[in-house]
Amino acid sequence: MIIDSEKKEWLLRCQLSTSPRRSVLRRITAARDFLPDNSCFFSPTACHVAAALSMSADDEKLLRDNLSALGYGDIVTIAYENTDRDKAGMCIASRVRDDRLQIAVVLRGTSGDEWYSNFDVGYSAEHSGFANAADFAELRLGDYVFTHAIGTEPEFFVTGYSRGGAVANILAKRLCDRYGLERVCAYTFASPSTTLSRRTNRYNSIFNLVRQEDLFTRVPPEGWGYTKYGKIISLSHEDDMTAGYRRLTGEDYIGFTRQSAVDSFIAAVYDLAPNVNAYYRRRRQVGDRKLSLYEFMTSVAHMLSQNMDDDAADIFLSAMMSDYADLLNFLSSGADLNDLITSSSAIPKCSVADSHSPAAYLASLDAVIG
């Protein structure tokens, strides 16, 4: 809700975790409005608002409440109960500011079978899984614009976290191409890489906030040619963010505090698959079968989408004695392997998950941006 209309202060709630369900209230202050007049200049206020929206997107009601508090109406949620791996859960809303229609687009993070899409890099200029989801989001947004923006050129505020950040990155690029940079204000958080394009810097109204200690932001690897549209802003900081994490969660941070651990993982990926073709085609022995890195990651998707079966569990156990052992040890660091296989949570508690968590990003945002 707005708590002081003169000072432009809002209370927005960020979701820290879904299992158990925990959230934190964030006070955001703006001199005039939370969106900048020039979207190509980084705005700490817009960044914090985007963080609150993207980090509440897993909870449809919480996201709707946050959008309403910011003055948005005509709120529509799409594909929230998604069973199609190539779709994107999303929320669209709009408001009028200074006689201009502003449309907010919030992309939800990974749910269910969307994990398979995350690991499907493909051979095109954009990550196949994320691009397919962006196609879906672009169509749904087009429907909304058609019914809500008759006779006007709208402005867009786009955000997302994790997979939602990747889809938001591609969608915002397409909106920039169609409407111009000045009509698009985009902030993504914890986004994987999305594109092979070498002309990404021109999209300077897209800001991608990443932690170098977060594996998710480093894949697909830069060595394969992948990057993100827009500007990349590092939230890694020499100051320790673990105290902020404890204040937010009441728990100790078990994630990575240095990027060297992720560097070692990426180096291991290069050894196994120096390029996309090898990712899909170079097979290595795992127990009584041969698997490419893509096929191995599909087994990881089985676990994360809670589709674990005996065959996938056997692959995990056999991988401990295979060329994929270093990768599996890294992915399971800070957790018991049996917990990973049997957990009822989509992302079990482990170092990789903690490094990617909303709490880690909020603590890093507070340390770096304030």
Secondary structure, 3 states (H helix, E strand, C coil): CEEECCCCEEEEEEEEEECCEEEEEEEEECCCCCCCCCCCCCCHHHHHHHHHHHCCCCCHHHHHHHHHHCCCEEEEEECCCCCCCCCCCEEEEEEEECCEEEEEEEECCCCCCHHHHHCCCCCCCECHHHHHHHHHHHHHHHHHHHHHCCCCCCEEEEEEECHHHHHHHHHHHHHHHHHCHHHEEEEEECCCCCECCCCCCCCCCEEEEECCCCHHHHCCCHHHCCECCCEEEECCCCCCCHHHHHHHHCCCCCCCCCCHHHHHHHHHHHHHCCCHHHHHHCEEEECCEEEEHHHHHHHHHHHHCCCCCHHHHHHHHHHCCCCCHHHHHHHCCCCCHHHHHHCCCCCCCCHHHHHHCHHHHHHHHHHHCC
